[in-house]
C-alpha cells in the first residue's frame, strides 16, 4: 500500500490541465446509461455541431464530430488555450464565451448572456455539466435540430460530505431533472427522452480523492489536505472508495 504522505504530497503538487478528471485512470466514473453512445449515434448524422463548455476538449476530441463544421465554446479562461491546442488541429473552432449563470439561479438573474451565433446555426448541440440558457439553445438550433445534455444535480455534494464527515451547509438551490425539463420546454423545445440516476465515482486511493477535492472545489469548498488528513488516513484502509453522485440527462428537439 502506498505511503499516505507520498499520496497526499503528490495530490498537492499535481496540476490539472483542461477538464480531465481521470488522473491516469485512478478516478473512474460510471453512469447507469451510455451517454457517449447516445451522443455518438446522433452526431453521426449531424451536419453541424456545437459543444458547450468543452473544458480542455478532451471529451469532444473523442467524438465522431462533423469535420470542419464543429464549434466548441468554453467559459473558463484557463481552459480556452488548452482546448484550442487540442481541437484546432482537428478543424474545430474554439470560442471563449461568457458562461451562463447556474440554471438553478436563472429565475432571479437580471441578464442572461447570449451566445455568439446566428439563429438556427447548429443541427446538434452537446453539453456536459455546463450551465445553459434554454432560450439561447433553442434560438441557435436549426429547425429539427437536437440538444442533448448531461448534468449533475444540486445534491451532488451530500454523499462526499458524508464520506468526509463534513457538516452539511445550507441546502443548495434546486437543480434537477424536473427543473431542467421545465426550462427546456418553456423555450419551445420538445423533450424526446430523459433519465436521472446516480453515477458512481471510484477513487483508487486517497491521493486521487484528495486531488479531486482540490481541483473540484465546489464539491467540498472547505477541503484542505491538512484539515482532513485524519479522515483521509482512515479512508486509506478502505480504498478503492466509491461515492455516488446524482446525475440526469435529457434530449430535446426544435420543431422542424
N, C-alpha and C positions, 0 to 999 in steps of 0.2 A: 504494500500500500504506500502511495506517495506520501512524502513528508508534508504535514499540514502547512508549515511555514513556507515551504517551496511552492506549494499550490497557491497560497494566498499572495505571495510575493509576485508570482507570475501573473495572477489576475490583476494586481495593481499596476503592473508595468505594461501589460499588453494592450495596445490601442485597438480601436475598431475603425475600419475604413468602409465607407458606404453603409449598407444595411444588411450585412451578412452575420447572422446570429448563430451560425453553426459551430463556430470555434473549432475548426478542423475535425468536425464530427463528434465533438464532446457534448454538443447540445442537439437534441433531435426532437422535432415537433411532429406529431401525428394528429390527423383530424378524422372525424367519422365520415368524411366524404373526400373525394379526389378532386380538389378544386383545380389543380393544374390540368387534369384530364378533361374536365368540363370546359375550361378556358381553351385549351388547345384544340378541342373539337370544333369550337366556334370560330377561332382565329383562322382555321384552315380555309374558310370560305369568305373571310372578310376582305373588302377592298382597301380599307384603311383602318388604322388602329391608333388610339391614344392610350398610354399607360399613365395613370395619375399617381403621383407620389412614388416615383420609380426607385427611390433610395439611391444605391450605387449602381443600379441597372442589373444587379445580379439575377433577379427573377426574370425580367423581361428578356435578357440575352439568351435564356434557355427556352424561350417560347418560339413557335413557328410563325414569327411575325411577318406581315406583308413587307417584302423587300422594297425599300425606297418610299414607303407610304406609311411609316410608323413614326410617331412623335411620343416623347416622354416628357413629363413635367416633374419638377421637384421643388419643394418649398423650403427645404433646409439648406442654406447656402454651402456649408462644407461638403455636402453630398453632390453638388452640381458638377464640379470638375471630375469627381470620381466617376459619376455616371457618364459624363461626356467622354472620358478616356476609354471607357468600356464600350459604349454604344455608338459613338460617332464612326469608328472604323467599320461598324456593321451597317452603316447607312441610316441610322436612327438619329433624328434631330432631338436634342435635349434642350429644354427651355426652363429657366428659373422663373417661378411664379410666386405670387403671394398665396400662402396656404389658407385654406378655408378655416373658419373657426370650428371648434369641435361641434359636431352635429347636435349634441345634447344642449348646446348653448345658443344655437342659431335663432331660436324664437325671440331672444332678447337682444340680438345683435342689430345695431342701427344700420350697418352697411355690410353687405356680403360681397366679397371680391368676385369680379368677372374673370372668366378665362379668356386668354388672348387668341380666340379662334372665331371664325365666321360661323353663322348659323348653319347647321347641317354639315359640319366639316368632317365628321367621322362616322364610319359604319359600325365600329365596335370600340367600346371604352372599357378598360380594365382598371381595377382599383383594389389594392390590398392594404387594408388597415389605414387608409388615408381619409381624412375628413373630406366631405364633398358637399357642394351646394346643389341640391337635386334639380332646381330650376335651370342652373347653368349646364348640368349634364344633359338635360332634356333639350336645351337650346342647341347645343353643338352636335347632337346626334342627328344623323341623316334619317329621313323617313324610313321606317323599317329597321333602323339600327338598334343595336343592343348594348346594354350596360350591365356589367357583372362586377360585384364587389364582395369581398370577404372582410369582415370587421370583427374587432374584439369588443365584447360587451362591457358595460361600465363596471360590473362587479369583478373584473378580471384580477384585481389585486388581492381579493379576500383569501383565496387559497394560499398565496405566497405569504401573506401576513400570518396566517395560522401556522404555516410551516416554520417561519422565523420567530414565532412567539412575539410578534409585534402588535401593539394595540391598534384597534380599528379606528380610523379617523372618521370625520363626519361623512355620512353617505354621499357618494358622488351623484352628479346629475345623471338621470336615467338615459342610457343609450343601449337599446336592444332591438331585436328584430321588429317588434311591433311599431316602435317609433320610426325605424328606417322605412318600413312599409308605408307608414302614413306620409312621410316626406316624399318618397318616390311617387306614390300615387297622386299626391297633391300637385306634383309637377306635370302631370298628364301622362306619365309612363304607365304601361301595363306590366304588372308583375307576372312573369312566366313561371318561376319556381323560387322557393326559398326554404331555408332549413336552419335550425340552430342546434348546438350541441357543444360538448366540451372537447377542446384539443388537449392533448397530453404532451407536456414538455418535460423531457427527461434529461437530466444533467448527469454526466458520467462521474463527476466528483465535485467536491465543494469548491474547488478552484473555478470550475466552469460556472457554478452557481454564483459565486462572488463576482466573477467577471460580468455575468449577465446583469446582476443587480446594479453594478457600477455604470453600465452602458445603457440600461433601460431604466432610468431613474424614476419614471412615473409609477413603476410597479411598487417601489418602496422608497419614497423620497428621502427618508432619514437614514438610509443604509450607508454605513461606513464599515470597512473591514474591522477596524479596531473595536468599534462599539458592538459588533455582532460576532466577535471571534469565538466566544464561548459557545454560542449556538452553532456556529459553523463546525467547531471541533466535535460537538455531539453528533451532528449530522454526518460527519466524515465516516462514522461507523456504519451508516445505513445506505451509503451510495451503492448503486446509482439511485438518484432521487427523482421522482416523477410528481409533477404538480399539474392539476387540471386548470384550464383557462376557458371561460365561456366564449364561444365564437358564434357567428352566424354568417350566412351568405345569402345573396339574392341575385336574381337575373331578371332584368326588365327590358321592355321593348318600346320604342316610339312607334306610334301608328304609321302605317305606310301612306 
